[in-house]
Amino acid sequence: MTLMKRFCAIALILVAALFAGIPYAWGLWTRSQMGECMRQYQPAYARGMDGPPKYFGEICFVGGRDTFLFRLYDAKSRELLVERLFFDADRQLIWYDGGVIYNMGAPPRGN
């Protein structure tokens, strides 16, 4: 392999890594700006009256304009199950039997 081909291959790999890393770095920075959080446990009507909640949700203000981070956890193990950024001002969790919906009013933009 000639020196020029090797240089081009390395440059191409570096550019690809840069473009792949930008969304990851932006997500890390956005999550580091988290502010006030609201936690809500799965209500009795959405899990049956006889047992403890299986899940709880957390909505955190992230800083930017109307940006919120939604996280869904397993209530027993506290393991993070789902994490998603939303770019709107609606901060309501809607629980139903077998799941939870965040922001039914408008489709999310971005991540």
C-alpha positions in Angstrom: 0.0 0.0 0.0 1.4 3.3 -1.0 1.9 6.1 1.5 -0.9 8.2 -0.1 -3.4 5.3 0.0 -2.6 4.7 3.7 -3.0 8.4 4.5 -6.4 8.5 2.7 -7.6 5.3 4.5 -6.6 6.7 7.9 -8.2 10.1 7.1 -11.4 8.4 6.0 -11.5 6.3 9.2 -11.0 9.4 11.4 -13.7 11.3 9.6 -16.1 8.4 10.0 -15.3 8.1 13.7 -15.8 11.9 14.1 -19.3 11.8 12.4 -20.3 8.7 14.4 -19.1 10.3 17.7 -20.9 13.6 17.3 -24.4 12.3 18.2 -22.9 10.3 21.1 -21.1 13.3 22.5 -24.2 15.5 22.1 -26.3 13.0 24.0 -23.7 12.8 26.8 -23.6 16.6 27.1 -27.4 16.9 27.0 -27.8 14.4 29.8 -25.1 16.1 31.9 -27.3 19.2 31.9 -30.2 17.5 33.8 -32.0 19.6 36.3 -35.2 19.0 38.2 -36.7 15.5 37.9 -40.3 14.2 38.6 -40.7 10.5 39.5 -44.0 8.7 39.2 -44.7 5.0 40.1 -47.0 2.8 38.2 -50.5 3.4 39.7 -52.7 0.6 41.0 -55.2 0.8 38.1 -52.4 0.0 35.6 -50.9 -3.0 37.5 -53.7 -4.7 39.2 -54.8 -4.0 42.8 -52.9 -6.8 44.5 -49.2 -6.2 43.8 -46.5 -3.6 44.1 -45.6 -1.4 41.1 -43.5 -3.1 38.4 -42.1 0.2 36.9 -41.6 3.8 37.7 -40.9 6.7 35.3 -38.8 9.7 35.7 -39.0 12.9 33.6 -36.1 15.4 33.9 -35.8 18.9 32.6 -32.6 18.9 30.6 -31.8 22.5 29.9 -32.4 23.6 26.3 -35.8 24.8 25.2 -38.5 22.4 26.2 -36.2 19.4 26.3 -37.0 16.5 28.6 -35.3 13.2 29.4 -37.7 10.3 30.1 -36.4 7.2 31.9 -38.3 4.0 32.7 -37.0 1.8 35.5 -37.8 -1.6 36.9 -39.2 -0.8 40.3 -37.8 -3.9 42.0 -34.2 -3.9 40.7 -34.0 -0.1 39.9 -32.5 -1.1 36.5 -32.9 1.5 33.7 -35.0 0.0 31.0 -35.6 2.9 28.6 -34.2 6.3 28.1 -35.4 8.9 25.5 -35.1 12.6 24.9 -38.3 14.5 23.9 -38.4 18.0 22.6 -41.7 19.4 23.7 -43.3 20.8 26.8 -45.8 18.0 27.6 -44.6 16.3 30.8 -47.3 13.7 31.4 -47.0 10.0 31.9 -50.1 8.0 30.9 -50.1 4.6 32.5 -52.2 1.7 31.2 -52.2 -2.1 31.8 -48.9 -3.3 30.6 -47.1 0.0 29.8 -46.7 3.7 29.9 -47.0 6.4 27.2 -45.2 9.7 27.3 -46.5 12.6 25.2 -49.5 11.3 23.3 -50.2 14.8 21.9 -47.4 15.3 19.5 -44.8 13.0 17.9 -41.3 13.4 19.3 -38.5 15.0 17.3 -34.8 14.1 17.5 -33.6 11.1 19.6 
